[in-house]
C-alpha cells in the first residue's frame, strides 16, 4: 500500500456547507477510484502567505490516503486543477 497526504485550499467565498460539499465530492473521487481516505481534517479558514487567484484566505483541508496504485491520486490532481473551488493543492507521497 502507498500512503499519500493531500492538502488543499477551498476558496473562501463559499459558505461552510458549500466547502464541505466540495470536500465530500473529492473524498468520493478518491473512493470511486479504488483508494481509501483514512483520515480527514478540516483546519479551518486561514490567511494565505501571498495572494492566490485574487484570494487572501481559504479553507484548509487535509486527507490521508491509502492507495494500491496512483489512479485515484492522478484523478484527484486532474480534477483539482480544473475545479474553480480549489485554490491550490499539494499531494505528498509518505514514506513508510
N, C-alpha and C positions, 0 to 999 in steps of 0.2 A: 504493500500500500504506500502511496505517496501522500504526503501531507502538505497542504498549502495554507497560507494566510492571505486573505483578500481584505484590503481596507479600501473603502470607497466613500466618497463625499456626495451627498444628495443636495441639490440646490435649496437654498434657504427660503425661497419664495413659496414653497409647498407648505401645506398645513401638516401637522404631525401625522394625521391619518393618511394623507396622501404619501408622505415619506415612508410610512410603514407599509403601504401598499406596494411601493417600488421595491422595498426590501423583500417583501413576501414574493413578488414576481421573480426577483433574481435568485432567491433561495430555491424556488420551484424550477428554474432553469438548470441549476446545479443538480437537483434531484432527478429531473427528467433525463439528464444525460449520464446517469449511472454513478453519480457520486453522492456523498453524504455530507451535510453541514453538521459537524459535531458540536460546534459552539457558535453562538450568535450574540454579539454585543452591540448595544447602542451606546455610543459615547456622548451623545447629545450635540447641541449646536456649539460650534467653536469658531473663533476668528481665524481666518487664514493668514499665513505669514505674508502673502502677497495676493493681489487680486487675480482671480482666475475667471475667465469668461464674464467679466464685469461683476463678479460676486466677491464680497469681502468676508463672508462666513458661509458655513454649510453644516449639515447634519452628518456626523461621522458614524460609520458602521464598520464592524469587523466580523468576518466569517472565518472560522477554522474549518477546513475542508479535508475530507479523506477521499482519495480517488484511486481507482485502479489504473487509469490512464489519464491523459491530459485532454480528453474530449470535452468534458464539462468546463474545464478551465479556459480552453480556447473559445468555447461558445460564450462564456461569461465575458471574456475580454472583447470579443467581437460585438456583442450587444451593448456593453457598457460604453464602447467608443461611439456608437451611433445614437444612444439614448440621450435625449436632451435633459433628462432629470439627473443624470450622473455628471457631476462637475469634474471629478478626477478619480482614478482608481489605481491601485497598486497590488500586484499579485506577487507573492514571495513563496518560493518553494522552501519548506522547512526540512532541515537535515535531521534524521533520526539518530 
